[in-house]
């Protein structure tokens, strides 16, 4: 009897090729499933989810596989979007892609396809690999590793770093061993030029073509505050609220010859500390404290109170891995010390840990350690007066 696989189809080329490769195996009964998470139209009255659903349905029709649409708009709002808005209001910078994969795609969606659609497995078009193989052909134990994709420029393990072991054991990543160029070539050969030409989505999916400031103002009331020069204490401009800004971002304050960048935010006073130049030492730190860690398999061997272990770190998926040492705290949080300072470490983002090509898991960044600027004791007191 053929194993049933629910392949998440988004209307893009990656999930289309994932579904194609599954069908070519001839040992699976494949159903394409579109996950609708957002149904609010943009300012022009267009809902991007409608176009994506139509493209996903086209892919399934072209491949000759059934198409199903599941609606998680309410769940996405409660589990992801509400957390996002709450984080922005508090001066954090959450990662909606990690939250969506944790709570929706590998949470509610995974449960729906395996329990209600009776799928044996879930498949996605993520650029990631499993130690059990692209089609789970090597699944021999109850412990599966999440591995980086072959195409390092497209690797998406950061976004998958909160996946549960149960979901990982039943999830296939058919394109994780391919480069993007090969994925596009396969789609062209299969007559799916339409999805190859489709512009890839970047940024936060539900914002679409709108400016972030314009979008977020619909959900968080502006709270005016001051831009304050971190070194001089001088008020150099005004803003409409900390929710519009993140660490390391250029501010575009008018009338200034040198560009200012965000170095700190205070959601209570609505003060944003800014510094001159994109490489100012106030933007670089080499340590951080996390919330309790989510381990995909188990904690790194040797990790115990009073002892640190060596691994690698990143908090943005396009950044190279950085060597680090991590040590546990009594509340299951981790203290992370990096081998070199990193620019714009930000509260609310995810600290993702690796051991070679294996993604070990992640945790929200609770607190960023002192910046290179703060480490200069002659300036430290002045910094605390600004924020």
N, C-alpha and C positions, 0 to 999 in steps of 0.2 A: 504493500500500500504506500502511495506517495506521501511524503511528509508535507504538511501544509505550512507555507511560509507567507506571512503578511509583510510585504515590502512597502515601507513608508515612501510615498511618492509626493514630491513637492512641486512638480512641474519643471524642474531643472534637469540639466544634463546628468548630474552625478547619480541621482536616484533613478533616472531612466536607464542608465547603463547597469546599475545594480540589479534592477528588475530583469533586464535583458540577460545578464550573465546567469541569474538564477534560472530563468526559463531554459537557457541552453543546456543546463545540467541534466535536464530530463528526468531528474529524480525528485523534483519538487512540484507541488501544486501551488502556483504563485497567485496571490491576489494583491493588487495595488491598492493601498489605503492612503487617502489624503486626510491630513489632520488640520482642521480649521480651528485656529486659535484666536483670530481677530476678525471682527466684522464691521468695524467702524470706517466709514468712508472718509477720504481726505477732503481738502477744501474744494476740490473740483467735482466731488460727488462720486469719486471712483473708489472702489474697494479692491486693493491688490489681491486679496484672498480669492476673489471671484475669478480673476485672470489665472492665478496659479492653479486653482481647482480645474479650470477648463483645460489648461496645459497638461495637468496630471491625467485627466480623463483621456486626452488625446494620446498620450504615451501608452496608456493601458490598452486603448483600442488598437493602436498600431502594433503592439506586441501580442494582441490577442489574449489578454488576461483580464479577469474581472476587475472592476473598479468599485471601490466603496469610499464614501466620505464619512468621517466621524467628526462631531462637533465638540470642541473643548473650550469654547469661548468663555463660558462662565468659570470653568476651572482655571483657565489661564489668567483671567482677571484676579481671581482670589489667591492663587498660589504663586503667581509670577509678577503680574503688573502691580498689585498692591504693595508687594515687597519692594519693588523698584521705586515707586513713588515715595514710600516711607524712607527708603535709604537716601534718596535725593534731598528730602526735607531735612534730614539729619546731617547733611554734609558729607555723605558717603558716595561712592561711585559703584553701584552694584553691576553685576554682569548678567543680563537677562538671558543670554544663551545658555549659561551654566544652569541657571534656575529652570529654564524651560526643559532642558534635557533631564534634569533631576526629577522634577515634579510632574511634567506632562509627558514627553516622549517616552522616557523609560520608567515612568510612574503610571499615570492614568491610561495613557495610550497603550503601553505594553500590557497592562492588565486587561484592557478592553479587547485587544486582538487575540490574546491567549485564552481568555475566559469566555468571551461572548462570540468571537469569530472562530473559536476553536483552532487557532493557529498553533502549530508546534513551535515555531520560531518567528522572531522578528528580524527583518533585514533593513538596513539603512544605507544611504549613500555617503556616509561619513568617510573622511580620509583618516582611517585608524585601522589597526589590526588587532586580532585576537590570537592568543597563543594556541587556541583551538583550531586556527585556520580560517580562511575567508568564508567557508561554508560549514564550519564546525566539524569538519571531517576528522580532526585530531582530538576531539573531546573525549578524554579518557579519565578525567578526575573531576572532583567537585570544586576545583580552584582554577580559575582562568585569569590570565594576565591581560591587561589592556596595554597594547604596544603602539608606538608611534608608526605612522604610515611611511611607506617607501618615499613618497614625495614630501620631503621635509618642508617645502614652502607652503604646502596645503594642510599639513598635519592639524587635526582637530581634537587631539586627545585632551587638550586643556578644557574644551567645552564638555567633554565626556567625563571629567575627573570626579564627578559626584555620582556616577553610575553605581548601582548596587551589584553585588556579585551574582545575585539571582538573575537579574536582567542580562548581565554580561554572558552568563552561561547559555543563554537562549537567543543571543543576538549575533547576526552575521554582518560582516563588513566586506561585501564582495569587491569593492574597488580599492581597498586599503593597500593592496600590493601593486597598484598602478600609478603612473604619473598622470597628471591632468591632461597632458597632450595626448596620451594614449586613450584616455576616457573619451575625449572629444572625437578621436579618430574612429573608435568603435561605434560611437553614436552616428557618425556620418556614414559609415559602411552599412549601418542598419537602417538608413533612410530617415534618421531623426535630425535632419539639419535644422529644423525649426527650434528645437530645444538647445542646439549648439549655439545658434545665433542669439538666443535669449540672454539679455544682460544679467550677470550674476548679482544677487542681492548682497549688499554690504551694509555695515552699520546695524542699527536696531530696526528689525523688520517692520514693525508697525508704524514707524515714523514716515517711511517712504521717502518722497522727494522733499518733504518739508524741512525747514530749519528746525534744529533741536529746540531753540528758544521758543519758537512759535508753537511747537507741539506741547512742550511741558507746561506752558502757561495755561493750557486748557485744564490742567489737573492740579496745579499748585499755584496759589495766589502769590503774586510778586511781593517780595519783602525787601525794599531798598536798603542798601548798605554802602559801605565805603571800601574802595581799594586803598590799601595803606602800604607804602614802601617799607619793606621789612627792615632795611638798614637805617633809614632816616626817621621813620615814624610819620612821614609826611603823607597826608591824604592826597592821592594823585588822580582820583576819579571816583565815580559812583557806578553801582550796578543794581540789578533788580532782584537779586537773591542768590544765595550760595548754590541753589539747585541747578543753576545754569552753568556752573563751572566745575572743573576738575583739576587736580594737581598736575602741573606741568603745561597747562593750556595757555596759549597766547591770549592776551586780553584785548588788544587793539584799542587801548586807551588813547583818545584823541589828543593831539598836540604834543606828543612825546617823541623825541628823536630816536630814543632807544626803546625797543620793544620790552614790555613787561610780561612776566609769566607768573601764574598762580603757584604760590609756595605753601599756602595754608588757608584753611577756612574755619570759621567759627559760626555754627548754625544758630547760636543763641544771640550773639551780638550782630550777626550778619556781616562781620568783618572778614575781608579777604586780604591776606598778606601777599604782596607781589614783589618780584625781584627783577632786576634788569638782566636780560640775556638768557638765552635758552640753556646755557651750561653753567648757570650760577650754582655755587656749592650748596645753597639751600634746597636745591631740587634733587640732591643725591643723598641716598642713605644706604647703609650696608647691613641693617638688621631690622627685624620686625617680630611682632607677636601675633599669633593667630587665634582664632576661635578653636573649639575642639575639632580635631582632624577626622576627616572621613577617609578611611583606608579601603581601597578597592578589594584587596585580599586580606592583608594583615599588616600590623606595624613593621617597620624595618627591623630586621634582626639586630639585637643589641641595644635597641632603644629602651632606656629605662632611666628613672630619676638619677641624676648625678652623672649621667653618661650621654655623650653626643655621638651621632653617627653621620657619616658623610653621604651626601646624595647631590642631586641637581635641582635647580629651582627656575621657574618662570612665572610671570603673572600676566603676560600678554602673549597670545599664541604665535605672533610673528617674531618674538624675541628669541635669541639664542639661549640655550640652557646655561646657567651659571652654577658653578660648584658652591656648595654650602654645607654647613654643619647644623644639625637640628637636635634639640634636646627637649624632653617632655616636661611639662609642669603638672602640678597636682590636680588641676581642673581639666586635664586632657588637652589643653592648648599646647602649642609648640613655640619655642624660641628659635628663630632662624637667623643664622649669621652667614652672610654672603662673602664670597672670596674677593669681591670687588663691589664698590658702590654702584647702585642702579638708579637711573633717573625716574622720578615721578612714581615711586611706590605709593599706593593709594589705599586708604581704608575702604573696605567694602568689596574690593577686588579679591580674586582668589589666589592664594599661594598654592601653586601646583608643584608637586615633588615628583622627581623621576630617579630611577636607578638604571642608567644606560638607556635602552629604548623602552623600558617599562614605565608607564605612568602609575605611580603608587597611590595617588589620591590627592585631595586638596582640602583647604580650609579657608574660610574668610579671613582677610587681614583685619585684625582688631586694632592694632596700633603699629605705627611705623617708628622705628628707632630714630635717634638724633641724626640730623642731617650733618653734612660736612661743615656747614656754616655754624650750626649749634655747637659742634665740637670745639670750636674756637671759644674758649672760656670768656674772653673779653667781650664777646658779642652775645652770649647766651642770655643774660638777664634782659637785655633790650628786646630780644625776640619774644620773650614771655609777656612783655608789656604790650606788644602789638597784638598778639592773639590772647 
